[in-house]
Amino acid sequence: MVRSRRLLAVSAAFGLLVSACGGGATPSPSAPASVAAPTASPTPAGPPVTIKWFCCLGTGEAADQVKVEKAVIDKFNASHPNIKLQIEVVTYQSARDALATEIAGGNAPDIVGPVGVGGAEAFHGQWLDLAPFIDKNKLDLTQFATGSVDFYKISGEGQPALPFAIYPSFFWYQPDMFEEAGLEPPPHKYGDKYKMPDGSMVDWDYNTIREIAKKLTVDKNNKDASQAGFDPKKIVQYGFEPQRDDARGWGAFFGAGSLASGADGKTVDIPANWLAAWKWFYEGVWKDHFIETEAVFASQEYQGGGYTFCSGKVAAQVNFLWSKYCLVPEAGKKAPAGEKWDIAAAPSYNGKPTAVFNADTFRILKNSKHPDEAFTALTYLLTDGSTDLLNVYGGMPARTADQTAFFDTLNKQFTQTPDWQVAIDSIQYADNPNFEAYMPAYNQTLDRLGTFWTKLRSTAGLNVDNEAAKLKTDLQAIWDKAK
């Protein structure tokens, strides 16, 4: 997932200690005891098998997090005398190089996590397929949210991970701004139509978003972007903010895809829906003016703590669950975005909604010398140990039994009680393949994507088709060199 914003987000949202790799917490309820986790095998003669847990390719290095991680390990070791689980904590900035060095040196750990899709793909092809171990241990997969298990199924790799902390995306909006513009609130249920001001019922899609976002974008003379005389240089309220951290991520809101979708996995192919999303975004910024330019987005006036929706000057956004961090009011102050915001279904494109997905979990390396014992420890972290860990990681539990208490806790922060059912419903519309999935020359590819995306956000007068063609050519050259 996109780390630079998310990790700061989670930490700020729950008021816990921030470290270089981030962190934060929302209490979730106690997990049902030993639900479908593998049982401890009889204690063999001789010393216990040592299983090494490597942290932190994602969150997990903060002092309060390490304290909880060690407590979870102590509980596990006490109930599994034949296994000794140990943790190695490496700072996020050093973790990727450290793990690569350990693997190359024959000193690889068994379990790695928490780690998102992007962090895992830096070690593409090196993760153990859990499917045989799931079958062997009869692990109950129905305890996890619908769609979250399939999110980790990868063609040719089986099931290299199971759900743990999940962050669905959806549509966030300001009801008062919609009402002031004479607009109906957006639909909360996937598949519902939207009622336009003329009474017509239309699909809740990005064509509809464009039309209502223009009405929600207002200049200092109270003209909206759909009216004659609107001044795009003097906007005081914007209608819509897309999730703009990653060109792939925004593209995926128009449908799941991959740059490496060719049969050989080494030929660059820009998905048509991604190109459509990039063009829609670009026109929204530079032609229709309902999306902020990069300069406005980064300005102090609109940076309400990381995302412009949180400034109270943007009527709507699509973003992940973790972006709620900047909506939490500071002590003694009102949140800049107010206390009436709510959430709704993610819009569709060509009739299909996609709620782009972020997730963190734990994985086992293929070269683990003790995969059975590693799987026992892994499933403990995902089940019996998950509540304590999620408390300091700040993620939404993938286990459905834990979700009600998670949202009950959020409702103590957000007293307007947003419609959290939307977040739960959005899980089944996750992008698969995920936008952060494997690409050749992963880091170099990200760098080139970054320059492309920054240019679109910052530069008027571009031909997006031409820029995308240049991107494809450059990426193919990078991939060819990496062969």
N, C-alpha and C positions, 0 to 999 in steps of 0.2 A: 504494500500500500504506500501511499504518499506519506512519508514520515515527517517532513519538515513542519507541516501544519498539524497533523493529527496528534503527534506526541505532545506538543505544547498544549494542544487542545484538551486532551484528556486530563493532563495535569492541572490546568487552570480550572477545568470544569468542576473538579471535585476537591480542590483546595489542598492537595497533597503535595509532598515534596517533589520538586522538579529536578531531574538529572539530565545529563547530556543525551540520554536516550529516552527521556520523557517518563511519564507515569502519572497515575492518578487513580481515583477509585470511587466507585459507587457501590455501597453494600448490596449484595445479593443474598438470597436466603440460603439457609443450610441445605446442602444437597441431600437427597435421600440416601441413607446409609447403604453403601456397597451395591448400588443399583447397576447390575449387569457388568460390573468390573470383574476381571479375571480373579479368581480366588487364589490365595497363596498356595503354592505346591508344598508337599511335605518337605520338611527340612532335611537336606541331604547331609551325608557325612562330610566333614571338612569345612573350610571357611565359606562364608556367603559369597555369591557372585557380585562383583562390583559393577554398577551401572553409572556411567558418567553423564551428567546433564550439563550441556554447554549453554550458557546465557551470556551475551544478550545481542542477538541479531535484531531484536526488537526491543520493546520495553523490558524492564526487570532489574536494572542495576542500581536503582536508588536505594538508599540505606533502609528505608521502611519496607521496600519490596523484598530486599535480600533477607531481612529478618523473618518475613512471612514465608518466603521460599524455604528457608532452613527449618522453620517450624513444620511445614508440610512434609519435608523430607523426614524429619524426626518421627512424625506420625506414621508415615509409610514404612520406615525401617522397623518401627516397633511392631507393626502388624505383618511384616514380611521378613522373618528372620533368615531366610535363605537368600535375600537380596540386600545389598548395601548400596543405596542411592546416594551419590555425591554430586555437588554442584560446583561448576567452575564459572565464575562471574568475570566477564571481560567487558570493558566499556564499549558502547555501541560503535564509537569511531574506530576502534581497533578490532572489533569482533570478526568482521569478514576476513581480514588478513590472517588473524589468529586461527580461525577455523580452517582456512585453506592450508596454512602451515602444518597444523596438526594432522590433517588428512594426508598431506604429502609425506609427512614424516612417520606415518604408521602409528600415530598416537591419537587417532580420531576418537571423539566422544561417541556415545550411543544415541543419546537424545539431544535434540537441538530445539530451543524455543524460549519464550514465544517468538514466532517469526511470521511475517506476512508473506503474501504470494511473491512480491518482488524480491524480498530477502532470500526466500527459498530458491527462486529461479537463478540466483547467482551461483547456486550449486546444482544446477539442472542435471537430472539423470542419476543423482547420487542418493536418492531417498528410497527407503524400503517400501515395497508394496505391502500395505497392511491387510489386504483382502484375505489372504490365507489365515492370518492370525485372528481376524475378526470371526471367520467361520469356525476356526478351531476352538476359540474361547466362547463362541455363541454370544458375542457382544450384541446387546440390544440397541440397534440403530434407531428405533422409533423414539428414543428419548431425546433425540436431537430435532431441531426445527425442520419442518418440511423444506426440502431444497438445499439445506446446508450440507448434507452429506454428499449429494451429487455434485456440489460445487467443487469438491476435491477429486472427483473422478477424472482421470486424464487418459486419453487414448494412448495405449502403448506403455503406460506406467501404472495402470490399475488405480488403487486408492492409496496414494502416498501420505494422506493426512485425514484427520477427522476434525469436526468443528469444535471450537472452544469459545473464543471471543469473537463476536460478529458485529458488523457495523453496516446495516442496510442503508440505502439512500431513499429519499422521497422528496416531495414538494413541501417547502415551508412557506408560510404566507402570513400577512398582517390583515386580519379581518376588517379592521377599521378603514384601512386604505382601499380595500375592495369596495366596501360600502360607500365610501366617499366618492368613488369613481362610478358609482351606479352599477357595480358588478356583483354577480352572485358569487358566493364562496366556491372554491374548487371542490370537486368530488373527492370524498374520502375513500370510496370503494372503487376498486379496480373494475373497469368495464362500464362504469356509469358515464352518462353523457353530461355535457356542460350546457347550461342555459345562457345564451348570449343576451345582451340588452334588448335586441329586437324580438326576443322570445323564441328564436330558433334553437333547437337542440343539436349540438355538434359533438364530435369526438373530442375527448380530452387529450389533445395531441399538441405537437409543437407549432402547428399552424394556428391553433387556438391561443397558445401561449404568446405568440407574436402579436396577435390582435389585442389581447387584453393587456399585455405588457406595455404597449404603446399608450393605452388609455391610463395606465398607472404611472407613466413617466411624465413629470410635470416641471415646467420652468418657473422662474420667479414671478412671471405674470399670470400664473395659474392656467397656462395653456398646456394641454397634453400633446404627446408626440403624434397623435392622429389628427391634430387640428392645424389649420392654416395659421401661420404666424408663430408657431412654436419655435423657440430659440434654443438649439442644442448646445449653445455655449453657456447657457445660464440655467442648467438643470438643477433643481433642488431636491428632486425625488426620482429615483430610477425604478423601473417596473420589474426587472428580473435580473438575477445574477446566476449564471451557470457555475457549476463546479469547474474551476479553471486551473487546478493544480497540475494537470497532466493532459496533453493532447489526446492520448489514448483514452484516458478516463472520460473526458467530455465526449469523444467520439462514441464511446460505448453506451452513452445514454440514448443514442439513436439505434442501438442494437449491438449485441456482442460480436466480437470479431478479433482478428489477429493480423499483424503485419506479416507473420510467417505462416500464412494460410496455404501456401503452395504445397504441392504433394511432397516435395523434397524437404520442406521446412527451411530452405535456404534461399528461397526466392521471395523478394519483397512484393507484397500485394496489399495496397491500401484499400481497406474495405469501402465499398461505395457508400454505406451508411455513415462511416466515419467522415468521409469527405463531405457528405451532405451536412453533417453536424458542424464541421469546421466552417463551411460556407454560411450556414444559418447563424452561427456565432458571429462571424465577421460582419455580416450585414446588420446584425443586431447592434453591434458597436458603432460601425461607421456610416451606415445608411439610415437605419431606423432609430438609432440613438436610445434604445431602451436598456442597453447593457453598458456598463462603465468602460471607458478606456482604461488601459493599464495605469496611466498616470492618476486617474481619479480613484481607481481601485486601491492604489498604494498610498493615497493621500491620507493625512491624519484625520481629516474631516470624516472620511468614509470608513476608515479602519476601526470598526467598533470592537477591536480585540482580535482581529485576524480575518474575519469575513465581513463584507459590507452589509449583509443582512442584519448583522448585529449592531450596526450603527443607528438603526431606526430610520434610515433614509432610503431603504430599498424595500419594495413591497413583497418580493417573493424570491425564492432561490430553489435550486435543487442541490442537495448536499447530503453528506453522510450523517448518521446518528451522532458521531463524535463532534460534529460542528456545533452542538448545543453548548459547548464550553463557554462561548462568549455571550451567551444569553443569560447566564447566571448573574444576578445582581451582586455587586460588591457590598461589603458590610457597610450599612448606613446609607447606601445609594440605590437608586433605581437603575435597572438594566437599561442601557441606551435603546434597546429594541422594544422596550415596554414589556408588559405582562399579558398581552392578549394574543400573541402569535399562536399559530396552530400548524398542524401538518396534514397533508393530503396525498393522494395517490400520485406516483410519478407519471408524467405524461407519456404518451405512446408515440411511435413513429411507424408509419405504414401499418397501423393497426395493432402494433405489438408494443406493450410497455416494457421498459427495461429499467430496473432499479439497481444501478451499478453497486457492486458489493466490495467491501473491505473486510478482512478477517485475519485474525492471528491464531496460531495453534502451535503444537509441538510435533516434531517429526523424528523418525529414526533413520540413521544412516545405513545404507546397504551393507557396509563393511563391519557393522556391529558383530562382535564375536559371541554375543549372547542375545539374539533377537527375541527369544521367548521372554526372558526376564526383562528386557527393555520394553517389550509390549505391555507386560504387567505394570511396570512403572509408568509408562505413558498413559495407560487407561486410568490409572489412579489420578494422575494430574488432570485428566479430562473429566473425571467423575467425582470421586470422594474428595479430592483435593481442590476441585475447581472453584468452589465458593470462596475459600480463603484467598486464592490467587486472583480471582476476578475482583475481589474487594480492593486490591492494590493495583491492578492493571486497568480497571475502569471500563471493561468491555461488557457488552450485552451478552448474557449467557446463551450459548447455543442450545442448552438443554431447556426444553419447554417448561419443565416443572419449576425452574428457577426464575422464570421471566416475570411472573406476576409481582413477586416481591421486589424485583429489580425496578419495575415501573412504579410500584408503590413508593419506593424511595425517591424516584425522580419527581413524583407528584408533591413531595414535601418541598422540593426546590421550586417547582413550577406549579403554583397553586391554581392556575387556570385549567389544570389537568388536560394537557393536549391529548389528542386522540391517538394514543400509543398503539392501538390496534393496527393503525396504518403501517407502523414500523414492522410489526409481526407479519402482516400480509405481504409486505414488500420483499421479504426473504425469498419467496418462491419465484420472484421475477429477477433474480440475480443474473448478472452477465456470465455466461459460460460458453466459451472460454473467458476467463477473467482478463481484463485489460492489462494486468501486470504479468500475464503468463510469459513463458519462455520466448526469447528472441535470440538469434545469434549475436555475438558481440554485444551483450546486454548493456553494459555501461556506456560504450561508445554510441550505441544506438540511442540511449536515453539522452546523451549530450546533444546529438543532432536533432532529436525531437524537441528538446528544450529550446534551441535557437529558432526552430520553425515556429513553435508555439508563442514564444516571446514576440517574434516579428508580427504575427497576426494580431496579437493583443495591443501592439504599440504603434503600428504603422498603417496609415491610411493609404488608399489608392492602389492596393495590391490586387493582383489577379490570383485568387486562391487556387484555382486549378493549376496555374503555372507554378505556384509555390509548392503545391503538393507533388507535382511532377519532378521538381528539383529535389524535393525530399526523398522521393522514391529512388531517383538515380544515385543520390549520395549514400543512402542506406545500403543499396545494393553493392556499391563499391566497398563500403565498410564490411559487409558480410562476405564478399568475395575474398577480401584480404584475410579474413579470419578463418577461411577454410583450411 
